[in-house]
Amino acid sequence: MKVGFRQGHLQDQLRPNWDGTGPRPLNWTAWYPASDAAVEHERLLGPPSDPWFSIGLMAPDAPLLVTPHRYPVVLLSHGTGGSALDLGWLGRRLAQRGFVAIGVNHHGNTLAEPYRAEGFLCWWERARDLTVLVDQIAQHGEFADRLDIDRVFVAGYSLGGCAAAALLGAITEHSRFQRTDSSRDFARGVPEFPDLADHLPGLLARSPIFRESWARMSQSYRDARFKAALMLAPGRGLLGFNEASLAAIDRPSRTIVGGADPTLPASRWLHACLRVGTLDVLAPEVGHYVFHPEATEVGRRAAPDTCADGLGVNRAAVHDRVVAAANELFRAR
């Protein structure tokens, strides 16, 4: 099946952007079954002259394949500081299997725009991004009336995995960037924002937009339309979840994580808390960045930490295994 590729821009009128100069942006990317006449091209990521990644063949702005049925939809949430395109390998493979996959660049926490401490600290806004995206994209534009709202799913990588859990009902009790007596895993920052915790006191003092979001930390972001969640190496932010909220989740999930991934203990803890969930631990050589797109030789030389895998690890084969698991999880619903 040929794969179409389309990007667009929406807004959440009920939440401001971090500057307070307008609505929160929802810049999205979609992969979908395309018409047989579509012309596919390889999509590369990175500098045009020396791209680091390939996310495969796709047809820009191709017409959606016309069928008598509506398409099941999978919402995608990228990792910390990444973008929807980082999960293009997953979106493309899901589209080949008859899904419409749609990712969003999470405002302030995406390389598609300048990083903002607010976007890294208030990660629960990600779950709301996906809820609003479903509301809007199913009613307006290219996919209006073509999506099956009775078959909506979510897949997230790293911090995106935490957003996926939140949509099933996980509630954040505390932030790992705020030292408290109940913090399980305090951290001053992340590689993309090493001094993140240092920004918290000033933002609480100066920014009403940030304070309002921070006050929403422990709200429920459960959206009953999401029938199942795929979590790829979910980030350690999940250790801030309330255990009772995890135990109350009644929707199935599947967590996939590498045996060499430093987030593996957090995934094991999550699995122990969930009543309905499966944990797949990949080979001992598989690390955290295997869920990035397949890397070019240029990428492997320039950024071996994120582009190169352990000895014997075949990134494309891991991706195929993930998509087979996703297809099994979502088709069963």
N, C-alpha and C positions, 0 to 999 in steps of 0.2 A: 504494500500500500504506500502511495506517495504521501509525503508529509508537507503540509503548509506551515508557514511561519509568518506571524503578524505581530506588530507592536502597536500600543495605543496609550492614551493618557486619560485618566479619570481623576476625580477628586472626591474626598470625603468632606462634605460641607459642614458636618457636625464637629469636626476636629480641625484646629488650626495647624499650619506648618510651624516648625520650631521657632521661626522668627516672628510669628504672629502677623505676617503680611498677607495671608490668604489661606485658603483651605489646604488640608493635608493632601499632597500629591499621591496618586496611585498609578505609577507608570508600569504597565504590564507587558508581558510577552507571552504569546500563545503558540502552541504546536497542535496541529489538528489533521485529520484525514483530508487529503486534498483530491481534487478532481483528477481523473486519469490524464488529462492534457497538461497538467502542471509540469513545469520545468524546474528540476531541483539543481541546486548548487551547493558546494561545500561551504559551510559556515565556519570561519576561523575567528578566534578571539585573541586580542592583543594588538600590538603595533602592526599596521598593515604590511610593513616590510618584513617583520620577524614575529609572526604570531606564535603564541605559546601553546594554544589549545585548538582542537578541532571538535566541533559538536555534531559533525556529520552532514548528510545531504538534506536539504529542505528547500521549499519553493516559496520565496518571499511573496506575500499578499495573494497567494493562489486562492481561487474559490474553494469554499468548503465543499467536500464531497456530498452530493445530494442523496439522501436515503430517506426511506419512509419513517425511520425512527429518530428519536432524539439521542444525542450523545451523552454518555456518562462523562463527568468532568472531574479532573484531579487538580486541586490547587497546590502550588509549589511554593515553599518558603526556603530561601537561600540561607547560607551560613553567614556568620558574623563578617560584616564588611564586604560581602560579595554582591552578587546580582542574580537576577532571574536567569540570565544566560548561563551561569555556572551549572544549572541543572538542565541545560539543553539536551544533554545526552539522555536524561530520563524522560523529558518531555517528548523528544522525537520518538523514542522507542514506545512510549505509551500511545502516541498518535498512530503508530503503525499497527497497534492492536485495537484501534477503534475508540480511543478516548480523546477528549479535548483536554489538554494540559495547559494550565495558565499560571504563570508565576508573576510576582510583583516585586519591584525594587522597594525595599522597606526604607522609608524616608529617614535620612540621617545615619543609616547603618548600611549604606550601599556604596560601592565604589563608583556607581553611576553619578554621584554627586559628592560634594565635600562632606567628609565625616563630621558628625556632630556628637558630642558626648551624650546629649539627650537621647539620641537614637540608639546608642549602645546601652545606656542605663535602663531606659524604659522599654525593654524588649517586648512586654506584653501587648504593646500597640500593634505588633505584628499580627496577632490573632484577629484583632479588629479589622486590620487591613484586608484579610482574606474574607471575612464575613461581608464587608462592604463591597468587595469586588464581586462576590457571588450575587449580591443584591443587584448591582448595576449592570454587570456584563450579560446577565441572563435576560435583561429587559431592553437593552439598547445596543445598537451597533451591529457588528457582523454576526454575533452569535445569538442575537435575540430570538427567542422561541426555538432555538436549536439544541439547547442543553437540557438534560434530564435532571431536574432539581430533586428528584427522588433518589438519584444516584450521584451524590457528591462526596468526594474523598479528599484527603490531604496527605501530602508527602513533604517532609522537611529534612534538611541536612544540618547537622550541628545545632546552632541556635534555632534554626528553622524546625528542628525536631521538637524543641520545647514549645514552639508555637503550635505545632500539630497536637501535642498533648493537651495544651490549653483549650483547643477547640473541642476536645472530647470531654473536658471538664476538670482538668488539673488546675489547681488554684495556687498562685504564688504566695508563699507566706513571708519570705524575705529575699532580699537581693544579695548575691554573693559579693557585691561591691560595697556593702555597708556592714561594718563590723558590729555584730550584736551577740548577745549570749547564746542565741539559737542558731547562729550561722554555722553551717556544716563545712563550708568551703570558701572562706573569705579570700578574695583576690584583689590586688591593687589595680589590675588591668588585664588586657588581652594583648596579643601581639600587635594587632592593628591600632590599639589605643592603650599604651602601657601605663599611663598615669590616670586612668579613667576614674578611680575612686577619689582622686584628689579634686575632681571637678564637682563632686556631689554637694558639698556644703555651699559653695557659691551659687550653684543653680537653684538650690532650695531657697536661698536668701533673695535672689534677684529675679527669678523667672516665674511669673504666675502660670505660664503655660506648662512649664516643667512641673511645678508643684501640683497642678491639677492631674497631670498624668501619673506622677508618683503616688498620689492619693488613690489612684485606680489600681494599684499593684495587685491588691488582694480581691478584686472583683472576679466574678466568674465570667469567662469568655466562651463558655460552652455554646456551641451552635448545633442544634439537634439535626440540622440538615447533613452534617458530616457523619457518614456511616462507618468509616474506618480510617485509621491513620498508619502511614508508613514512616518510621523514624530512622534516619540514617545517622549513626554515630551522634546521637543527641548530646548537646553541650552540657557542661557541668552546671549550668544555670538551673537544670531540672532538680538539683539537690535542694533548691529553695521551695519546691512544691510541698504543699500540705499533704501528709500521708493519707489522711482520711479522705481527701478529695480524690486521690489516686485510687484508693480502694473502692470508691463509689462509681468509677467509670464502668459503664456497661457496654461500650462499643469496642470491637476488636481492634487490636493494634499489632504491628510487627516491628520489632527493633532489630536492625542489622548493624553490626559493629565489628571492626577488625580486631584480631587478637593482639596486635601491637599498639592499639589506639589508647592514648592516655585517658580517654573518656570511658573506657570499658568498665571500671568500677561503678561509675555513675549509672551506666546502662543496666548493670546487674542489680543495683539498688532499685532502680525504676521497675525492673521486671518483678522483683520480689514484692513490690507494693501493689502491682496491678493484679486484678482478678482475671481479666480477659486480655491476654497478650502473649506473644511469642517472641523469644529472643534467639537470634541467630548470631553466633560468634564465628567470624571468618578465621582463616588460617593465622597462625601466630606471627607471620611476616607482614600481615596487612595492617597498614596504618590509617591515620585519620583522613588523609587527603586523597585516598583512593576514590572517593566520591566526587572529586573534581573531574572535568572532562579529560579525555585522552590528550596527552601532551605531545607536542612536536619535539623534534630533536633540539630545536632552538630553546624551547621551554625547559627541557630536561637539563640543558647546560646552564641556562640563566637562573633557574629557580629549582634546584634539585629537591629542596625540602617539600615543595608542593607538587612538583611535576614528575618526580621519579619515585618509583615504588620499591619495596623490598625485593630481594633476590627471589626470582621465581614467581612474582606476583604479576598477573596479566590483568591490567585495569579493565580492558574491554570485556574480559570474561567475568570479572566481578560485576560490571554494569549489567551484563546479560542476566546474571543470577539475580540481581536486585529487581530487574524488571519482571522476571518470571515470578518472583515472590509477590511483587506488587499486583501483577495480573491475577494471581491466585487469590490474594486477599480481597481485591476489589470486585472481581467477578462473582465471588461467593455471596455478595451482599445483594 
